[in-house]
Amino acid sequence: MLAWRLAAVTFLFRWIFRDPKVDMRFLAAGVVLPDLIDMAAVTFLGGARAELWAHSLLAPTLVAIAVLLATRRGRRRRAWMALVVAWLLHLLLDGMWTSGAVFLWPAFGWELPTGGQSFWPGAWERAMSDPLRWILEVVGFVYLGVLWMRAGLSDASRRAQLFATGRLSA
């Protein structure tokens, strides 16, 4: 669900904050970071759930506190806070508030509900059995395509500018 999350978080961030100076690189990193952290944990520690520590409210809160303590006002803080906001929007899109044991971890105890069997063997089956997931992916690809066209990213110099500055011109 990468295209859906990236598109939805980008749309929500641009709609809510209307910040043309946002660093899209940090926004994209905030979208994928919770899954990368928790997938690594699932891979190395085992478990049937893909939502662990990085899908709790505690993780982005600690990152936000660290950013606020380590940076001063300006471009660097804005970029890192975009990562935190994207992380929080990722949790919103995942519906993590419905799983209080994970979302509010460790408020209800230190144990996370990991399930009984391993996550990876059934991952492909779960992905293929959910048609809504694929509809959302198509919606995400369409939005990202429209954004690509509006920003003129077919031009190599515009893409280079996006990768260098993180700013999207559309």
N, C-alpha and C positions, 0 to 999 in steps of 0.2 A: 504494500500500500504506500509505496514511496511517492509516486506521482500525486496521489490524492492528498497526502499529508503536506507535501511541499507546496502544492497549489493552494490548498485550503489555508495553510498558515500564511503564505504570502498574501493571499487575498485579504484575510482577516487583518493582518498587520497593516497593510496598505490602506485598508478601509478605516480602521480604528484610529491609527496614529497619523496617517497622511504625512509621513516623513520622507521626503524625496532623498534625503541624505543617508538613509539607512544602508548599512553594509549588508548586501544580500548574501555574502559569503558566510557571515556570522548567523544570519537568519537561517540559511540552509543547514548549517552545522547544528543549530539548536533543534531543528526538525529531526535529524537523524541520531543525535547523540544519545537520547534515552534508549532507543532500540539497540544501538551499538553496545552500550554499556551492559544492558540486561541480556542481550544475546551472547555476549562474551561470558557473562556469569552463568547462563544456562549451559553453555557449551562446556565450561570447565568445572562447574559445580553440579550440574545435572538439574533435573526438575522438569515439570510439565508445563509450567507457566512461563511466558516470555516477559511478563511484567513483574519486575522485582524492585530493587532499590531505586533505580533511576526513574521509575514511574510513581514514586512517592512524592508528596509535596515537599518533603524534607530536602531532597536532592537539589532541585532548582533554587530553593530558599537559601541553602548553604552557598551555592554558587553566586547568587545575587549578593549575599552579605560579603563574600570574598571580593567581588567586583567593586562594591561600594567602598570597601576598606582599602583596596589596592589601587584604585584609580581616582583621578580628579576629574572634574567636569571637562567635557570635551569629546572629541571624536572617538578616542579609545574606549571611554566609558559607554558611550552611545552604542558602539559596536558590540561590546560584551553584554550590555543589557538587552540588545536585540536577540542575542543567543538565549538569554534567560526567558524573555517573553515568548520566543518561539518554542522553547522547552515547555513552558506552561500551556501554550496553545496546543501543543502535541498531546499533553495530558488531557486537555479538554476534549479534543477530537477522539481520543481513545476511550472516552467515557470512564475515566479512572475513578471518578467520584462514586461510581456504583460499587466499587470494591473498596470498602472502608479499611479493610485490613492492609491493603497495599497502599492506597492513597494517603492514609493517615499514619503509615508506619513511621515510627515505632510506638505510636500512642496506644495501640491495643496489644502490645507485646512485641518481643524481638523476633518472633518466628514469622516468616512469610509463608503464605499458602503456595507451596510449589507443586502440589499435585502428586500423583503416584507414579506415573510412567514418564519416560523421557520425552522431551518436547520435539526433538528433531525427526524421529521416525514418522510421526503423524502430521508434520507441518504441511507437506505438499497436499495431502488429502484434505486438510482443513481449508487450505487456500482454494482448492478447486471446487469445494462443495458449497461455497458461499457466493451466490451470484451478485449480491449487493456489493461485495468487495470489488468485483470486476467492473461494475457500473461506475462506482466511485473512481476507480483508476482511469476509466475513459474520460470522465468529467475532469479529472486532474490533468490528463494529457491535453484535453481541449483548452482548458484555461492556460496552461503553460505554453501551448502553441500560440494562442492569441497574444499572450504577453510577449513571446518571442517576436512575433510580427510587429506589434506596436512599438517595441523597443528597438526594432531594426537590427536584431542580432544576427541576421543573415550576413551582415557586413562584418568582415573579420576585424576591422578596427574598432567597431562597437563592442564586439566580444572581448577583444583585448582590453578595452577600457573597463568593461565589467569585471574581468578577472583581476585587473590591476587595482581598481578603486573600490569595487564592490557596489558601485552605484548603477542603478537601472534608470535609463533616461525616459522611460514611458510611465 
